[in-house]
Amino acid sequence: MFNVIRRSQIVGLMAMDSSTATRYGSVEEVWVDDSGRVVYFASDAGYTPFEQVAMIGPDALLTYSELAFTPPPSLRRLHQMAIRTPSLSTPLGWVEDFLFDWETGDIAAYILGGEIAAPFGGRAVLFPEDVEAIDAEVVVIKEDAKNRLKSESEGLKGFLSEKSQQVKNLVKKMGDRLAKLLSPQDKPEVVRVKIKEVRDELGQLGRHDKNALEEASEFLQDKWEDFQHSLSYTGKRMKQAIDSAWKRLTHSS
């Protein structure tokens, strides 16, 4: 939940090498493989694996290194791809947007447009478990998937990507502080107390909106296990990115 972002939120961001602050163009598109995982983003420099992404902020995407490659032929452009069921050849709509975890590449939700989304005001949320296959030109969904569609407001309410930028910033600020105060072995009641303490500390400064601070606190309470997992994964991911970059470079040479 902490690293989930919309495709529409990442397209247009400036891509930069975090170690040198070198800019290498805006993000033009994100691409998925034949299993449906987001694996590359495209910029002016070429195609960069998402395993090289170090951080995504409101204005820029930072990578561990400035690496771009010729993409494999099996990549799919999920945006605007047609949606249909196994029994129909006529599309029911299209993928208007999608949310994905930029650390793992897993898609968290699809936002659909077209006929299938009409009962929800033109945009509906489909979850990955209702996708049977992502072919070269179409996403095949389960026959009864329409029965489990949600409105955007209902289907995406648990994602940090849907919060205001103020709340996102507070979640990060509180999370950075809590990472130094808590360990993976701490019990839920200890976590709750520490989150409240950090919330109160920030509240006493008088610099933050109280409602936004409360919303950030509640989000951390609900998603603390996800946050801990994200913290433990970051170090491993950096090593994997460096190892992968080295293998790609030595293989290409």
Secondary structure, DSSP 4 states (H G I P E B T S, - for coil): -TTEEEHHHHTTPEEEETTTTEEEEE--EEEE-TTS-EEEEEETTEEEEGGGEEEE-SSEEEESS---BPPPTT-B--TT-EEE-TT-SS--EEEEEEEEETTT--EEEEEEESGGGGGGTT-EEE-GGGEEEE-SSEEEE-TTGGGG-EEHHHHTTT-GGGS-HHHHHHHHHHHHHHHHH--TT--HHHHHHHHHHHHHHHHHHT-S-HHHHHHHHHHHHHTHHHHHHHHHHHHHHHHHHHHHHHHHHHHH-
